[in-house]
Amino acid sequence: MADTGFERIASFVGEHWLSLLLVLSAAVALGVVVLALVGGWVIGHRRTLWNRVRRVWGGAAHVAAGSEGPAENPTIHAQRPRVAWLARLTPRKFLVLHLVLGLALTLAATGFLRVAEEVGDQAGLVGFDTALSQALHRAVSPATVDFFHAFTWFGGGMALAILTVVVALLLLRRRQRTLALGWTVAMGGVGLLNSLLKTFYRRTRPTFEDPFAVLHSWSFPSGHSMSTFVAMGMLTYLALVFVRRKPLRIAAAALAAVWTVLIGFSRILLGAHYFSDVVAGFAAGTVWLAVCVSGLELVRRRERLSAAPAGSRADAASPAAPLPADPRGDAPLTHAPRSSA
């Protein structure tokens, strides 16, 4: 049969699901630690890295401005506005927003569309979905089902609504209105986005003769997985804002990542979603999370610059931010006029 390989893999996963889940959780936690260490190295060497970026960016911006200067070539900015705009990028915008979050958004959006295409075309991933769901349904015990029924509640609408209200109130109590608004928009928006995607793709849920869970809404992408990803991502972002001790930051990020994986797995084990539904939920959640965090950082930076005295605006961008600013300050890139010599 064409899908014999899928059935073999799915049967193996079903028989060893607990061991594989533990390995996956450990790998995710380790991945977070490695990313944190790499990020720490980048921050520690940010002066050297930023100087290299400035040279590349400065060269591109200089080309956009014209080799003879704006007076001799007054139409160059209209001809190449996108390249000229590079000259106005600041270290924070480049290193955090336009590079890291932009890359995450692009990769996640590409991954989501790829999975959606596989599902729409009923390609090989759909065969794996079905085989894995059936294998897990046969392998798990009633006690395991009862445990994950209780656990998956924490990724549902009621639990996340309570979490949204509690975190928003705590932020308001600390007079962090911008963060409270951003958190609320992120959590409210992910639910709306998930509903729109479900309505657009209209994929039916897995079916079994003796189902563990009976749901009548659409399946793709998983709402539990998508919402939990955004919630844990936003909580990690808040930890980066408020927590100063690096080990605690790493621990918070690792715990959030493992929790997200477990919630996603619970949906597959209970037969509420296919594997591809959960993967698509994580991908779509990454896109929305990147948009929310980048928007929040831009608003917070503008607020700090507006509140700071004119002479110290370069220093106002640094406090209470997830990553440090440019070692020289957060001023835009500028270029001295070229000498006629």
C-alpha positions as CSV (number, residue, x, y, z in Angstrom):
1,M,0.0,0.0,0.0
2,A,1.1,3.6,-0.7
3,D,0.9,4.6,2.9
4,T,2.5,1.5,4.5
5,G,5.5,3.7,5.6
6,F,3.2,6.1,7.3
7,E,1.3,3.3,9.1
8,R,4.6,1.8,10.3
9,I,5.8,5.1,11.7
10,A,2.5,5.9,13.2
11,S,2.3,2.4,14.9
12,F,5.8,3.0,16.3
13,V,4.8,6.4,17.7
14,G,1.6,4.9,19.1
15,E,3.4,2.1,20.9
16,H,6.2,4.4,22.3
17,W,4.3,7.6,22.6
18,L,5.3,8.3,26.2
19,S,9.0,7.8,25.6
20,L,8.9,9.9,22.5
21,L,6.9,12.7,24.2
22,L,9.5,12.8,27.0
23,V,12.4,12.9,24.4
24,L,10.5,15.7,22.5
25,S,9.9,17.7,25.6
26,A,13.6,17.4,26.6
27,A,14.7,18.4,23.1
28,V,12.5,21.4,23.1
29,A,13.7,22.5,26.5
30,L,17.3,22.0,25.4
31,G,16.7,23.9,22.3
32,V,15.4,26.9,24.3
33,V,18.5,26.8,26.5
34,V,20.8,26.7,23.4
35,L,19.0,29.6,21.8
36,A,19.3,31.5,25.1
37,L,23.0,30.9,25.2
38,V,23.5,31.9,21.6
39,G,21.4,35.0,22.2
40,G,23.5,35.8,25.2
41,W,26.7,35.5,23.1
42,V,25.2,37.8,20.5
43,I,24.3,40.4,23.1
44,G,27.7,40.1,24.7
45,H,29.4,40.8,21.3
46,R,26.7,43.2,20.1
47,R,29.2,46.1,19.7
48,T,31.3,44.2,17.2
49,L,28.3,42.7,15.4
50,W,26.5,46.0,15.2
51,N,29.5,47.8,13.8
52,R,29.6,45.1,11.0
53,V,25.9,45.6,10.4
54,R,26.3,49.3,10.2
55,R,29.0,49.0,7.6
56,V,26.8,46.8,5.4
57,W,23.7,48.9,6.0
58,G,25.6,52.1,5.6
59,G,26.9,51.0,2.2
60,A,23.5,50.1,1.0
61,A,22.0,53.4,2.2
62,H,24.9,55.4,0.7
63,V,24.2,53.7,-2.7
64,A,20.5,54.7,-2.3
65,A,21.4,58.3,-1.6
66,G,23.6,58.5,-4.7
67,S,27.4,58.4,-4.9
68,E,27.5,62.1,-5.7
69,G,25.2,63.2,-2.8
70,P,21.6,64.3,-2.8
71,A,22.3,67.7,-4.3
72,E,23.6,66.1,-7.5
73,N,21.0,63.4,-7.7
74,P,17.7,64.8,-6.2
75,T,15.5,62.0,-7.5
76,I,17.4,59.0,-6.0
77,H,15.2,58.7,-2.9
78,A,12.0,58.5,-5.0
79,Q,13.6,55.9,-7.2
80,R,14.9,53.7,-4.4
81,P,12.9,54.5,-1.3
82,R,13.1,51.0,0.2
83,V,16.8,50.9,0.1
84,A,17.2,54.5,1.4
85,W,14.9,53.6,4.3
86,L,17.7,51.3,5.6
87,A,19.6,54.4,6.7
88,R,17.0,55.1,9.3
89,L,17.0,51.7,11.0
90,T,18.2,51.7,14.6
91,P,20.0,48.8,16.4
92,R,16.8,47.7,18.3
93,K,14.6,47.8,15.2
94,F,17.1,45.8,13.2
95,L,18.4,43.2,15.6
96,V,15.2,42.5,17.4
97,L,12.2,43.4,15.3
98,H,13.3,43.3,11.7
99,L,15.6,40.4,11.9
100,V,14.6,37.9,14.6
101,L,10.8,38.5,14.6
102,G,10.7,39.1,10.9
103,L,12.5,35.8,10.2
104,A,10.2,33.9,12.6
105,L,7.1,35.4,11.0
106,T,8.3,34.5,7.5
107,L,9.3,31.0,8.3
108,A,6.1,30.3,10.3
109,A,3.9,31.7,7.6
110,T,5.7,29.6,5.0
111,G,5.3,26.5,7.1
112,F,1.6,27.1,7.7
113,L,0.9,27.6,4.0
114,R,2.8,24.4,3.2
115,V,0.9,22.4,5.8
116,A,-2.4,23.8,4.6
117,E,-1.5,22.9,1.0
118,E,-0.7,19.3,2.0
119,V,-4.0,19.1,3.8
120,G,-6.0,20.6,0.9
121,D,-4.4,18.3,-1.6
122,Q,-4.9,15.2,0.6
123,A,-1.2,14.6,0.2
124,G,1.2,12.3,2.3
125,L,0.8,14.3,5.5
126,V,-2.9,13.5,5.6
127,G,-2.1,9.7,5.5
128,F,0.3,10.2,8.4
129,D,-2.4,12.2,10.3
130,T,-4.9,9.4,10.0
131,A,-2.5,6.6,10.8
132,L,-1.1,8.4,13.8
133,S,-4.6,9.2,15.2
134,Q,-5.7,5.6,14.9
135,A,-2.4,4.3,16.4
136,L,-2.7,6.5,19.5
137,H,-6.3,5.8,19.9
138,R,-5.5,2.1,20.1
139,A,-2.5,2.4,22.3
140,V,-3.5,4.7,25.2
141,S,-5.2,3.5,28.4
142,P,-8.4,4.9,30.0
143,A,-6.3,6.4,32.8
144,T,-4.1,8.2,30.3
145,V,-7.2,9.5,28.5
146,D,-8.7,10.8,31.8
147,F,-5.4,12.6,32.7
148,F,-5.2,14.3,29.3
149,H,-8.8,15.3,29.4
150,A,-8.0,17.2,32.6
151,F,-4.8,18.5,31.3
152,T,-6.1,19.8,28.0
153,W,-8.6,22.0,29.8
154,F,-5.7,24.4,30.6
155,G,-5.3,25.1,26.8
156,G,-9.0,25.8,26.3
157,G,-11.0,28.9,26.1
158,M,-12.1,29.2,29.7
159,A,-8.7,28.6,31.2
160,L,-7.0,31.1,28.8
161,A,-9.8,33.7,29.4
162,I,-9.1,33.5,33.1
163,L,-5.3,33.8,32.5
164,T,-5.9,36.8,30.2
165,V,-7.9,38.6,32.9
166,V,-5.5,37.8,35.7
167,V,-2.4,38.8,33.8
168,A,-4.0,42.0,32.5
169,L,-5.0,43.0,36.0
170,L,-1.5,42.3,37.3
171,L,0.0,44.5,34.6
172,L,-2.5,47.3,35.3
173,R,-1.7,47.1,39.0
174,R,1.9,47.7,38.0
175,R,0.8,50.6,35.8
176,Q,1.9,48.9,32.7
177,R,-1.0,49.9,30.6
178,T,0.7,49.4,27.2
179,L,1.7,45.9,28.1
180,A,-1.7,45.1,29.5
181,L,-3.3,46.3,26.3
182,G,-0.8,44.4,24.2
183,W,-1.4,41.2,26.2
184,T,-5.2,41.6,25.9
185,V,-5.0,42.2,22.1
186,A,-2.7,39.3,21.6
187,M,-5.0,36.9,23.5
188,G,-8.2,38.2,22.0
189,G,-6.8,38.4,18.5
190,V,-5.5,34.8,18.5
191,G,-9.0,33.5,19.2
192,L,-10.5,35.6,16.4
193,L,-7.7,34.6,14.0
194,N,-8.2,30.9,14.8
195,S,-11.9,31.1,14.1
196,L,-11.3,32.8,10.8
197,L,-8.8,30.2,9.7
198,K,-11.1,27.3,10.8
199,T,-14.0,28.8,8.8
200,F,-11.8,29.3,5.7
201,Y,-10.2,25.8,5.6
202,R,-13.3,23.8,7.0
203,R,-11.5,20.6,7.8
204,T,-13.5,18.0,9.7
205,R,-12.1,16.5,12.9
206,P,-10.9,12.9,13.3
207,T,-13.6,10.3,13.6
208,F,-13.6,7.1,15.7
209,E,-16.1,4.4,16.6
210,D,-15.5,5.1,20.3
211,P,-14.2,8.7,20.4
212,F,-12.5,10.1,23.5
213,A,-13.8,13.6,22.7
214,V,-16.8,14.7,20.6
215,L,-16.4,18.1,19.0
216,H,-18.5,19.7,16.3
217,S,-16.3,22.7,15.2
218,W,-13.8,22.7,12.4
219,S,-10.4,21.1,13.0
220,F,-7.7,23.1,11.2
221,P,-5.7,24.7,12.8
222,S,-5.9,23.6,16.4
223,G,-7.3,26.4,18.6
224,H,-5.7,25.0,21.8
225,S,-2.3,24.8,20.2
226,M,-2.4,28.2,18.6
227,S,-3.8,30.0,21.7
228,T,-1.4,28.3,24.1
229,F,1.6,29.1,21.8
230,V,0.6,32.8,21.9
231,A,-0.1,32.8,25.6
232,M,3.2,31.1,26.5
233,G,5.1,33.3,24.1
234,M,3.6,36.5,25.5
235,L,4.3,35.3,29.1
236,T,7.9,34.6,28.0
237,Y,8.1,38.1,26.6
238,L,6.8,39.6,29.8
239,A,9.4,37.5,31.7
240,L,12.1,39.1,29.5
241,V,10.8,42.5,30.4
242,F,10.5,42.2,34.1
243,V,12.9,39.4,35.2
244,R,16.5,40.4,35.3
245,R,18.1,37.1,36.3
246,K,19.2,35.2,33.3
247,P,18.6,31.6,34.7
248,L,15.0,32.6,35.6
249,R,14.5,33.9,32.1
250,I,15.7,30.7,30.5
251,A,13.7,28.5,32.9
252,A,10.5,30.5,32.1
253,A,11.1,30.1,28.4
254,A,11.9,26.4,28.6
255,L,8.8,25.7,30.8
256,A,6.6,27.7,28.4
257,A,7.9,25.7,25.4
258,V,7.4,22.3,27.1
259,W,3.9,23.3,28.3
260,T,3.0,24.3,24.7
261,V,4.2,21.0,23.3
262,L,2.2,19.0,25.9
263,I,-1.0,20.9,25.2
264,G,-0.6,20.3,21.5
265,F,0.1,16.6,22.1
266,S,-3.0,16.3,24.3
267,R,-5.2,17.3,21.3
268,I,-3.7,14.6,19.1
269,L,-3.9,11.9,21.8
270,L,-7.6,12.7,22.6
271,G,-8.5,12.5,18.9
272,A,-9.6,16.1,18.9
273,H,-7.1,17.1,16.2
274,Y,-4.8,15.7,13.6
275,F,-1.0,16.1,13.9
276,S,-1.0,18.7,11.1
277,D,-3.7,20.7,12.9
278,V,-1.4,21.1,15.9
279,V,1.6,22.0,13.7
280,A,-0.4,24.5,11.8
281,G,-1.7,26.0,15.1
282,F,1.9,26.5,16.3
283,A,2.9,28.1,13.0
284,A,-0.1,30.4,12.9
285,G,0.5,31.3,16.6
286,T,4.1,32.2,15.7
287,V,3.0,34.6,13.1
288,W,0.5,36.3,15.4
289,L,3.0,36.4,18.3
290,A,5.7,38.0,16.2
291,V,3.3,40.7,15.1
292,C,2.2,41.4,18.7
293,V,5.6,41.5,20.2
294,S,7.1,43.6,17.4
295,G,4.2,46.1,17.7
296,L,4.5,46.2,21.5
297,E,8.3,46.9,21.3
298,L,7.7,49.7,18.8
299,V,5.0,51.4,21.0
300,R,7.1,51.0,24.2
301,R,10.2,52.5,22.6
302,R,8.2,55.4,21.3
303,E,6.7,56.0,24.7
304,R,10.2,56.0,26.3
305,L,11.5,58.4,23.8
306,S,8.6,60.7,24.2
307,A,8.9,60.7,28.0
308,A,12.7,61.3,28.0
309,P,14.3,64.7,28.0
310,A,15.6,65.8,24.6
311,G,19.2,65.4,25.6
312,S,18.8,61.9,26.9
313,R,16.5,60.2,24.4
314,A,19.2,57.8,23.2
315,D,19.4,56.4,26.7
316,A,15.6,56.2,27.2
317,A,15.2,53.2,24.9
318,S,17.3,50.9,27.1
319,P,15.4,50.4,30.4
320,A,12.9,47.6,30.8
321,A,13.4,46.1,27.4
322,P,13.9,42.4,26.5
323,L,17.2,43.1,24.7
324,P,19.8,45.9,25.1
325,A,20.1,48.7,22.7
326,D,23.0,49.7,20.5
327,P,26.1,50.3,22.7
328,R,26.4,53.7,21.2
329,G,22.8,54.6,21.9
330,D,19.7,54.1,19.8
331,A,20.2,56.9,17.4
332,P,19.5,56.5,13.7
333,L,22.3,55.7,11.4
334,T,23.8,58.8,9.8
335,H,26.5,59.3,7.3
336,A,29.0,62.2,7.0
337,P,29.1,63.9,3.6
338,R,31.9,62.6,1.3
339,S,34.9,64.8,0.9
340,S,35.5,66.3,-2.5
341,A,39.2,65.3,-2.1
